[in-house]
Amino acid sequence: MPDGGQDPIEAAVREVLGSLSGDLSVNEVVLLSELEALGAEVARAKSEIAALRVDDIKERHIPSATDELDAVVEHTATATNEILDVCEVLEALQPKVAAEHGAALGDAVTRIYEACSFQDITGQRIGKVVTALKAIEQRVAAVTARFDQRLAPEEAPAPAVSEGRALASGPQLPAAASSQEEIDKLLASFD
């Protein structure tokens, strides 16, 4: 930045002001007004960029989203494997059941097998979303790397989440999951 850390636009305004003498012409007033508006727009844009907390997006939000999606794929695969194991048990029972019921049992098991194809399709679609998120993460990193100066937003603490809300926020990744002790403590607080 020129002149001891001055913003380039501020430096341009100061240079124009320094070159002016006496009464301002209409053109000079218009130019000065435009420069002030441009400076205000740049300051607003800087403020908005700082408020975005880009580092949070690329270091916390996107990785968290991809981890959650990976967990969905893993849990879906586990549940599907459990369903398929039960289907194998049912198939083994089929010859031991009366013929009319055995055929119905066989048809039901076949329908379950067919329905389990959702797991493969879900995994593929979630994989596409994870790929897109990683591409966004790379683009955000590239854009932030282009800035000569880093906008240092005030370090704001993460939003506070009450203990009860954190425990009731649905499935969690294993590393972030609530312990049984925390759940028991929450339930005891309702008494």
Secondary structure per residue as TSV (DSSP state, phi and psi in degrees):
chain	resnum	aa	ss	phi	psi
A	1	M	-	360.0	140.9
A	2	P	H	-73.2	160.5
A	3	D	H	47.6	63.6
A	4	G	H	61.7	43.4
A	5	G	H	94.2	7.4
A	6	Q	-	-69.1	145.1
A	7	D	-	-66.2	140.8
A	8	P	H	-57.1	-36.7
A	9	I	H	-70.6	-40.8
A	10	E	H	-62.1	-40.2
A	11	A	H	-62.8	-40.2
A	12	A	H	-64.7	-41.8
A	13	V	H	-63.0	-44.5
A	14	R	H	-62.4	-38.7
A	15	E	H	-64.8	-43.1
A	16	V	H	-64.4	-44.1
A	17	L	H	-62.4	-38.7
A	18	G	H	-66.6	-26.8
A	19	S	H	-84.7	-11.1
A	20	L	-	-86.0	140.9
A	21	S	-	-140.7	145.1
A	22	G	S	70.4	-152.8
A	23	D	S	-71.4	145.4
A	24	L	-	-84.6	140.2
A	25	S	-	-79.9	167.7
A	26	V	H	-60.1	-43.4
A	27	N	H	-61.3	-40.8
A	28	E	H	-67.0	-38.1
A	29	V	H	-65.8	-42.8
A	30	V	H	-62.9	-45.2
A	31	L	H	-61.1	-45.5
A	32	L	H	-62.3	-41.4
A	33	S	H	-63.3	-43.1
A	34	E	H	-64.3	-41.4
A	35	L	H	-65.1	-40.4
A	36	E	H	-63.8	-43.0
A	37	A	H	-63.9	-41.2
A	38	L	H	-63.4	-43.6
A	39	G	H	-61.3	-41.0
A	40	A	H	-65.6	-38.7
A	41	E	H	-66.5	-41.6
A	42	V	H	-64.0	-43.2
A	43	A	H	-62.7	-40.3
A	44	R	H	-64.7	-43.1
A	45	A	H	-63.7	-42.1
A	46	K	H	-60.6	-42.8
A	47	S	H	-62.9	-42.7
A	48	E	H	-65.6	-40.1
A	49	I	H	-64.6	-42.6
A	50	A	H	-64.2	-36.2
A	51	A	H	-70.4	-22.5
A	52	L	H	-65.7	-25.4
A	53	R	-	52.9	59.6
A	54	V	H	-54.4	-38.0
A	55	D	H	-60.8	-37.3
A	56	D	H	-62.6	-39.3
A	57	I	I	-63.2	-50.0
A	58	K	I	-82.3	-24.6
A	59	E	I	-99.4	-22.3
A	60	R	I	-124.2	-54.0
A	61	H	I	-67.2	-50.5
A	62	I	H	-67.0	-47.3
A	63	P	H	-60.4	-36.5
A	64	S	H	-64.6	-42.2
A	65	A	H	-64.3	-42.2
A	66	T	H	-68.0	-36.0
A	67	D	H	-64.0	-42.3
A	68	E	H	-62.9	-43.5
A	69	L	H	-65.5	-40.0
A	70	D	H	-60.6	-39.0
A	71	A	H	-65.3	-37.7
A	72	V	H	-61.1	-46.2
A	73	V	H	-60.8	-44.7
A	74	E	H	-63.6	-46.5
A	75	H	H	-68.1	-35.1
A	76	T	H	-64.6	-42.8
A	77	A	H	-64.3	-41.1
A	78	T	H	-62.8	-46.3
A	79	A	H	-64.0	-40.9
A	80	T	H	-63.3	-42.7
A	81	N	H	-62.1	-38.2
A	82	E	H	-64.6	-43.1
A	83	I	H	-61.3	-44.4
A	84	L	H	-65.1	-36.4
A	85	D	H	-62.7	-41.6
A	86	V	H	-66.0	-38.0
A	87	C	H	-61.4	-38.1
A	88	E	H	-64.0	-38.0
A	89	V	H	-63.4	-43.8
A	90	L	H	-64.3	-39.8
A	91	E	H	-62.2	-38.5
A	92	A	H	-66.7	-28.0
A	93	L	H	-81.2	-19.9
A	94	Q	G	-53.7	-46.9
A	95	P	G	-66.2	-18.6
A	96	K	G	-89.1	-3.0
A	97	V	S	-103.9	152.2
A	98	A	-	-52.6	146.6
A	99	A	H	-51.7	-47.2
A	100	E	H	-64.8	-36.6
A	101	H	H	-79.6	-30.8
A	102	G	H	-63.2	-40.6
A	103	A	H	-65.7	-41.8
A	104	A	H	-65.1	-40.4
A	105	L	H	-63.6	-43.9
A	106	G	H	-61.0	-42.2
A	107	D	H	-64.1	-41.3
A	108	A	H	-63.9	-43.2
A	109	V	H	-63.2	-41.6
A	110	T	H	-60.7	-42.0
A	111	R	H	-64.2	-37.2
A	112	I	H	-65.4	-45.1
A	113	Y	H	-55.8	-46.2
A	114	E	H	-63.4	-41.1
A	115	A	H	-66.3	-27.0
A	116	C	T	-70.6	-6.3
A	117	S	T	-65.7	-14.4
A	118	F	H	-56.9	-33.1
A	119	Q	H	-62.8	-43.4
A	120	D	H	-66.4	-45.1
A	121	I	H	-64.1	-43.3
A	122	T	H	-60.7	-45.4
A	123	G	H	-59.6	-41.7
A	124	Q	H	-64.7	-45.0
A	125	R	H	-67.3	-42.0
A	126	I	H	-65.5	-36.6
A	127	G	H	-58.5	-39.4
A	128	K	H	-65.1	-40.1
A	129	V	H	-65.6	-42.2
A	130	V	H	-61.9	-42.6
A	131	T	H	-60.9	-42.9
A	132	A	H	-63.9	-42.9
A	133	L	H	-62.1	-39.8
A	134	K	H	-68.0	-35.4
A	135	A	H	-65.2	-40.9
A	136	I	H	-63.0	-43.0
A	137	E	H	-59.1	-42.6
A	138	Q	H	-65.4	-39.9
A	139	R	H	-66.5	-41.8
A	140	V	H	-61.9	-43.5
A	141	A	H	-62.0	-40.6
A	142	A	H	-65.8	-41.8
A	143	V	H	-65.3	-44.9
A	144	T	H	-67.5	-29.6
A	145	A	H	-69.2	-23.1
A	146	R	H	-75.4	-19.6
A	147	F	-	-70.7	129.0
A	148	D	S	-68.3	-43.5
A	149	Q	S	-111.9	141.9
A	150	R	-	-88.0	132.3
A	151	L	-	-80.0	118.1
A	152	A	-	-96.4	91.1
A	153	P	-	-66.7	153.1
A	154	E	-	-58.1	139.1
A	155	E	-	-72.4	102.1
A	156	A	-	-95.2	136.8
A	157	P	-	-66.4	151.7
A	158	A	-	-62.4	148.8
A	159	P	-	-55.6	135.4
A	160	A	-	-71.8	135.0
A	161	V	-	-118.3	124.1
A	162	S	-	-63.5	153.8
A	163	E	H	-58.8	-42.3
A	164	G	H	-63.6	-41.1
A	165	R	H	-66.9	-40.3
A	166	A	H	-62.5	-38.5
A	167	L	H	-73.3	-25.0
A	168	A	T	-102.8	19.2
A	169	S	S	-91.7	22.5
A	170	G	-	87.6	-169.7
A	171	P	-	-58.6	142.0
A	172	Q	-	-124.7	156.6
A	173	L	-	-65.6	149.8
A	174	P	G	-52.6	-39.5
A	175	A	G	-67.5	-26.6
A	176	A	G	-105.3	0.8
A	177	A	-	-66.5	147.6
A	178	S	-	-75.2	144.5
A	179	S	-	-81.4	162.4
A	180	Q	H	-61.4	-34.4
A	181	E	H	-61.9	-43.1
A	182	E	H	-64.8	-39.4
A	183	I	H	-66.9	-43.6
A	184	D	H	-61.7	-40.8
A	185	K	H	-61.5	-42.2
A	186	L	H	-63.9	-46.5
A	187	L	H	-63.2	-36.4
A	188	A	H	-67.4	-27.8
A	189	S	H	-70.0	-16.1
A	190	F	T	-80.8	-15.8
A	191	D	-	-72.2	360.0
